[in-house]
Amino acid sequence: MKTGKLIAAAGMVMVAGMTTASAAITSVTGSTNWLTTPPVSCVPFALNGPVAFTWDEQQNVTTSGQYCDMVNNPGSSGGAIAGVISGMFDSHFISYQDYSGLPPAVGTVTFNAPIVGVIFVGTTLDGTDVQWGAGGTTYPTLYPFRGLNFSSAFSILGNTISFNLSTISPVIEVVQIRVLTAPIPTPGPMALLGLGGLVACRRRRND
C-alpha cells in the first residue's frame, strides 16, 4: 500500500471510530473558586463570599435547539447576540454572591473546548436548570434576582470566559452564568485498533 493510501485509510478508520470526551474546566484565574465536585446548592447564601464559584455540569447532552443569550465568540455581554444551537454540548456554571460591599470578583475560567453558547438571563437560566444543571445541585430556579445584573459583565474568546461580577443592589442578587462548550472528538477503541492494524500492515510490507 502506498504511503498516501495508508494515510487516507488511517484517516477513514479514525473518523469512523471517533467518540466524544467531556469538555471540562482546565484552569481559573483571579477571584475564582474552582469546585471539582458540583455543590449541593447555589441558591441565595449557599455560596456566599468574595469569589465566583465555578464547576462542570452535564456532559455530552444532545439538543435539537437550545436558545442561548449569547452565541457570538468572540464577544461580550454588552454586545451579546442571541441564537439557537443544536448538537451535543457540555455545560459549566459560574455563580457569584457577595453582599459585603467588597470590590467585584474579577477572573477567568478556561475550558478544553471552544465556548459555543452562554446563558445569563434569569428566565433562560430557569429554563435550562433541569437539562443542563448538575444532578444533585439545587438551583435558584424562578428566583427573581438571578442572572447577570447591570453592574456585572463578561467576555468570551475561544475557550476562555473573562468576568467582572458584583452585587451592589440592596436586594439579594445571585449573579450566575451557564456556559456551553463543544465536546472534544477523540479516537475510540475501534479507531485505535484499526490504526494499529494499518501500522502493522505497513511494517510487514517494509520487512
N, C-alpha and C positions, 0 to 999 in steps of 0.2 A: 504494500500500500504506500502511495506517495505521501510525503510529509504533509502537503496541503490537504489531501483527502483525510489523513489521520486526524488533523486538527479539526476539520469540519465535522467528522464523525464524533469526535470527542465533544464538540460543542453541542451537537444534537442530543447526545446522551445526557449532558449536563442540564440542558433546558428541559428535557423530558422528565428528569428526576428532581427538579427544583422543589424545595419546600420553603416555608417561611419561618423565620425566627422572630421572637418578640423584640420590638424596638423598645429600648429602655433608657432611663436616665443614666448618663455616663459621668457627669460632673456638675457641680454647682459652684457659684462664687458669691461673695458678698453676704448679705443678711439672709441666708437661705439655709434651712434645716432639711436635709435630705433624709426622709424616712424610708428605709429599705423595706419595711413592712407597713402596709396601709394602716391608718389609725382606726380606732374603734368609732370615733366620731369627729366631725368637723363643724358641728353646729356652734352657735354663739357661745364663747367662753371655753369651748373644748380644747382649742389650740391657741390660746391667748398668749401673746408675747411680742417682742420687738422684731421677730424674724418671720419670714414667709416659710411655710412648710410645703414640701413637695413630695409626691410619691407616684408610683406607677399604678394604673387602674386595670381595666380589662384589656386583654391582649388578643390579637387575631380575630376581631369582631367584623363580620361582614354586614354591610348595609347597602340597600338599594338606592338610598338617597338621604343623606344626613345634612340637614341645614346647619351651617356654621356662620357665626357672626363675622368671621374673617377667613378668607381663603387666599389672599394675596401674600406671597412670600418672595422677596422681602416686602415688609410693610410695617405699619404701626397702628396702634389702636385709634389714633386720631384720623387716620385715613383708611380705616378698615373697609374692605369690600366683601359684602356677604355673598354666600353662594351655597351650592349643594354639591357634596362629594359622594361618590359611590365606589364601592370596592371593599377591601379588607384593610382595617386600620387598628392601631393601638392607641390607648387613651392614657393620659397622665394628668395630674392635678396640682394646682398651686392654691394655697389658702393662706390668707393673712388676716389676723385680728389683733389689733393693738389699740387700747383705749387709754394709754398712759400719757399721750401727748409727746412722745419721743419722736425724733426725726423719722422720715419714711424708711421702709425697707427697700434697699436697692441691691439688685443682684442679677444673676443669670442662672438658667437651667439649660444644660445641653443634653441632647439625645443622640443615639447612634443611628438615627434615620431622619430624613427631612420632615419638617412640620408641614402638614397639608391643610390643617384647619384649626381654628381657635374659637372657643365658645366662652363668652364672658358676660353676656346679658343674663340677668336673673331668670327670666322666663325660659330662655334657651337652656340654661343650666338645669332648671327644674325638669324640663322635658327630656333630658339626657341622663339623669342620675341613674335610672334603672338599667338602661342599656350599656352605659359606659362606666358607671361608677364601680368602685371596688366592692366585691362581696364582703359583707360584714361591717362595712363603714356606714354610719348614719350621716346623711347629708341634710342640710337645712332646706329641703325642698319646700317651696311655697313661702319661705321666709321673705318678707317684702324688702329688706335692706341687704340684698345679696347681689354679688356680681361686681364688675368694675365700676367704681364711682368716679365722680368728676375730678377728684384730686389724685387719681392714680392713672398710670399709663404703662404701656409695654410696646415692644417692637420685636419682630422676628426676622432672622436672617439665616437661611439654611436650616441647620439643626438646632439653633440656639434661640431662646426667648430671653430678652432682657427686660427687666421690670423696675418700676419705681412706684411703690404702693404705700398708701397712707389712709388712715381713718380719722378724719377731723370733724365729722358730723357729731352732734350731740346724741344721735340715735346709735344703737349698737349695730354697726355695719360689719358685714362679712365679705371681704374682697376675695373673690375666687375666680380662677381661670382654668378651663379644661383645654388641654392640648391634644390634638390627634396627629399621629405620625404614621408613616407607611412602614409596614413590617419589612424586614430585610430578607431578600431571597437568598437561600443557602442551598448547597447541593445536598440532596437527600441520600440515604444509604444506597439506593439503586443507581443513582448517578455516579457515586464514588466507586461502586462495584464495576459499573460499565467502563468507567475511565481506567480503572486498574486493569481490566481485561485488554483494553486497547493498548495500553503501555506494554503489557506482557507480550502482546502480538507483535508490536514494533520491535521489542528486544529480540524475539525469536527470529525475525527477518534479518536483523543485523548480525546475528550469531553466524 
